[in-house]
Amino acid sequence: MNKVKLLRKIYADVELKSADGFDSACIGIDERSMRLIYSVRKCIKILMVDMDYDQAIEYFEFNISGAWVGDNTPIWCEDDQ
């Protein structure tokens, strides 16, 4: 079971907004705000399957991390994992 599915099971009473296609980049949850946390580095790696690094960065910043989907918008973590 991937982390998003597991967290949805654990927090079944909370609406967790996830980023489509990025389940493997989810690294946890912020229990204070009840928002999923995603690794930016892992998201970029996922995007690089279909585009080069610069395109992936631009796409991520404009279409993913820049998108607001309400109070439960995911958190994007700059990590070095």
SULTAQUI-V293033 format. One record per residue. RES is the residue in one small letter. PHI is phi in degrees with one decimal (999 if undefined). NEAR is the number of other C-alpha atoms within 12 Angstrom. Layout:
RES_PHI_NEAR, RES_PHI_NEAR
This chain:
m_999_10, n_-76.2_15, k_-62.6_22, v_-63.4_31, k_-62.6_19, l_-62.5_18, l_-65.4_28, r_-64.6_23, k_-70.9_15, i_-65.6_17, y_-108.4_20, a_-61.4_13, d_-88.2_10, v_-117.5_17, e_-82.6_21, l_-98.3_32, k_-86.4_29, s_-113.9_34, a_-97.3_30, d_-56.3_17, g_86.2_17, f_-121.8_29, d_-54.6_27, s_-72.7_26, a_-95.6_32, c_-71.4_35, i_-115.9_30, g_157.5_28, i_-139.1_30, d_-91.4_21, e_-69.5_16, r_-72.7_9, s_-98.5_17, m_57.1_25, r_-120.1_31, l_-69.0_36, i_-115.1_36, y_-118.5_36, s_-79.9_29, v_-61.3_30, r_-58.3_25, k_-68.7_28, c_-62.0_33, i_-62.3_33, k_-60.8_23, i_-63.3_26, l_-65.9_28, m_-71.0_19, v_-65.7_13, d_-113.3_13, m_-153.7_16, d_-80.2_16, y_-57.6_18, d_-62.3_15, q_-63.8_18, a_-63.3_25, i_-61.4_24, e_-60.9_18, y_-62.2_22, f_-60.3_29, e_-65.0_19, f_-82.0_13, n_-98.0_17, i_-114.3_27, s_-68.8_27, g_-84.8_16, a_-85.1_18, w_-109.3_18, v_-119.5_17, g_105.5_13, d_-61.4_15, n_-97.9_23, t_-55.3_25, p_-57.3_36, i_-97.2_34, w_-106.6_32, c_-102.2_24, e_-77.7_17, d_-125.7_17, d_-122.5_8, q_-70.6_11
